[in-house]
Amino acid sequence: MAYKANPDDRSDNVEKLQDMIQNTMENIDKSQDSLQFSNEEERARIEAKNERREESIQAFRSEIKDEASARENGYK
């Protein structure tokens, strides 16, 4: 049985990336709320994870710029 590849649909990538940024920011906010109840070890883990989340947000924003540019240029 031959498998047929799905066409590359990038039409909603910008919106998906924006949702990912929003979700990541919400996760940062939730984890900040839990810091007050955390011991020193948990606090260090949460802060390290939030640093990685911030890096992800920057990468998402960069990808949004690329996708928006590709959208304007007709995905060529």
N, C-alpha and C positions, 0 to 999 in steps of 0.2 A: 504494500500500500504506500503510495507516494504522499508525502505531506506537502501542502502548499503553504508557503510563507505568507503571513499576514502583511498587508501593505503598511508602510511606515506612515503612521498618522501623527503628525506633530502639531496638529491644529489647536490642541488644548494644553500643550506643555507649559506655557506661561502660567495659565490658571492653576495647573497642578502644582507647579513650583511655588506659587503664591500661597496655596493651601498648606504646603509643606513648611513654609516659613512660619505661617500663623500657628500651626500645630507645635512647631519647635519652640516658638516664643511662649506659648501656653505652658509647655512642659518646663521651661525655665522658670516661669512665674510660680508654678506649683511646687517645684523643688525649692525655690527660695523660701516659700512659706514653711516648708518642712525643716529648714535649717535650724530654726529656734528650738526644735525638739530633738536635734541630732547630737550625738556625742562627737568627739574630735575626729575619730576615724571616719564616721559617716559623713561629717561635714567636708572632709578632704575629698572623699569620693564624689560627693554631690558637686562640689566646686570644680573638680576636674572634668566631670561630665558636662557641666554647663559651659566650660571653656570649649570643649569639643562641639557642643551645640552651637555656640557662637561662630565657630569656624565653619560649621555646616551652613549656617545662615548666610555667611559671606559667599560661600560657594554657590548656594542657591541663587543669590542675587546676581552673581556673575553669569550663571547659566541663563537666568531670565533675560539679561541683556543680549546674550548670544541668540537666544530663541526669538526675542523680539526683532532683532536685526534680520534673522533668517526669515521671519514672517514677512517683514517689509520687502525683502528681496525675493519673495516667492519660493522660499525653501530650495534655492538652487545650489 
